[in-house]
C-alpha cells in the first residue's frame, strides 16, 4: 500500500478562515440583533392588535339601553363606549395601549391605538423605540341582523 502525502498548504493561505470569520461575524451579529428587535416589535404589534380588538368589542356593547329596550334600535352611547374601550384596552394591554383616536357612528365604533416597544440593540443605530399603530372596529350584534329588526 502506497502512502500519498498531501502537499503542505501554501504559506499565503494561512489564516484565511480567521480573516473571513472576523469580517463576517459582526455582520451576522448585526442581523441577529435586528431580528431580535424587529421580532419584539412584531410581537408588540400582535399584542396591540389583540388589545385594540378587545377594546373595540367592549365599546360596541355600550348601547343606549333605553332606546334599545323601547324602540329596538341599536345606537351606541359614545361616553359609555369610550369608557368601556379605555377600561378594556388598559386591562388587556396592562396599560401599554394608548388609544389615540376613538370614533362612534350609529352602531359602529373605531379605535386607533399605539403601543411602544423599547428596543434592545437597535439603539446602536439610533432607534430606541418602535411605535406600532393598530386599527380596530366593531359593532354590537345582540342577535340583530338588520337595522330596526
C-alpha positions in Angstrom: 0.0 0.0 0.0 1.4 3.3 -1.0 1.0 6.3 1.2 0.2 9.5 -0.6 1.5 12.7 1.0 -0.6 15.8 0.6 1.4 18.9 -0.2 1.6 21.4 2.5 -0.6 24.4 2.3 0.9 27.5 0.9 2.1 29.9 3.5 -0.2 32.6 1.9 -3.3 30.6 2.7 -2.6 30.6 6.4 -5.2 32.4 8.5 -7.9 32.8 5.8 -10.6 31.3 7.9 -9.8 33.7 10.7 -10.0 36.6 8.4 -13.3 35.5 6.9 -14.7 34.9 10.4 -13.6 38.3 11.6 -15.1 40.0 8.6 -18.4 38.2 8.5 -19.2 37.6 12.2 -20.0 41.3 13.0 -22.4 41.4 10.1 -24.1 38.2 11.2 -24.4 39.5 14.8 -25.9 42.8 13.5 -28.6 40.8 11.6 -29.3 38.7 14.7 -29.7 41.8 16.8 -32.0 43.4 14.4 -34.1 40.2 14.2 -34.5 40.3 17.9 -35.7 43.9 17.9 -38.0 43.6 14.9 -39.3 40.3 16.3 -40.1 42.0 19.5 -41.8 44.8 17.6 -43.9 42.2 15.7 -44.9 40.6 19.0 -45.8 44.1 20.3 -47.9 44.7 17.2 -49.8 41.4 17.8 -50.4 42.3 21.4 -51.6 45.8 20.5 -54.0 44.4 17.9 -55.5 42.0 20.4 -55.9 44.8 22.9 -57.4 47.1 20.4 -59.8 44.4 19.1 -60.9 43.7 22.7 -61.4 47.4 23.4 -63.5 47.8 20.3 -65.7 44.8 21.1 -66.1 46.0 24.6 -67.0 49.5 23.4 -69.5 48.1 20.9 -71.5 46.8 23.9 -72.1 50.4 25.1 -75.5 50.8 23.6 -78.3 53.2 24.6 -80.2 50.7 26.8 -83.5 52.8 26.9 -83.5 53.2 23.1 -82.8 49.6 22.6 -85.5 48.4 25.0 -88.2 50.7 23.8 -87.6 51.0 20.1 -85.4 48.0 19.4 -82.9 50.5 17.9 -79.2 49.8 18.4 -77.2 53.0 18.8 -74.0 53.4 20.7 -73.7 55.8 23.7 -70.3 57.5 22.9 -69.5 58.2 26.5 -70.2 54.7 27.7 -68.4 53.2 24.7 -65.3 55.3 25.2 -65.2 54.3 28.9 -65.5 50.6 28.1 -62.8 50.9 25.4 -60.4 52.6 27.7 -61.1 50.2 30.5 -60.7 47.0 28.5 -57.8 48.4 26.4 -55.9 49.2 29.5 -56.7 45.9 31.2 -55.8 43.7 28.3 -52.5 45.5 27.4 -51.5 46.2 31.1 -51.6 49.9 30.4 -49.4 49.8 27.3 -52.0 50.5 24.7 -52.7 54.2 24.1 -56.0 54.9 22.4 -55.1 57.9 20.1 -58.4 58.0 18.2 -61.9 56.9 19.1 -65.0 57.4 16.9 -68.6 56.3 17.1 -71.1 56.4 14.3 -74.5 54.9 14.8 -73.8 51.3 15.7 -70.1 51.1 14.8 -67.0 52.0 16.9 -63.5 52.6 15.5 -60.4 52.6 17.6 -56.8 53.6 16.7 -54.2 52.7 19.2 -50.5 52.8 19.6 -48.1 50.7 21.6 -44.3 51.2 22.1 -41.6 48.6 22.0 -38.3 49.7 23.6 -35.5 48.2 21.5 -32.6 46.3 22.9 -30.0 46.5 20.1 -31.3 49.0 17.6 -30.3 51.8 19.9 -26.9 51.5 18.3 -28.3 52.9 15.0 -30.4 55.5 16.9 -33.7 53.6 17.1 -34.6 53.5 20.8 -38.3 52.9 20.5 -40.5 51.2 17.8 -44.1 52.5 17.8 -46.7 50.2 16.3 -50.1 51.6 15.3 -53.3 49.4 15.1 -56.8 50.0 13.9 -59.9 48.1 15.0 -63.6 48.4 14.6 -66.7 46.6 15.9 -70.4 46.8 16.1 -72.9 45.2 18.5 -74.9 42.3 17.3 -77.5 41.3 20.0 -78.8 38.7 17.5 -79.9 41.6 15.2 -79.2 41.2 11.5 -80.7 44.4 10.1 -81.4 47.8 11.5 -84.8 48.1 13.1 -85.3 44.3 13.3 
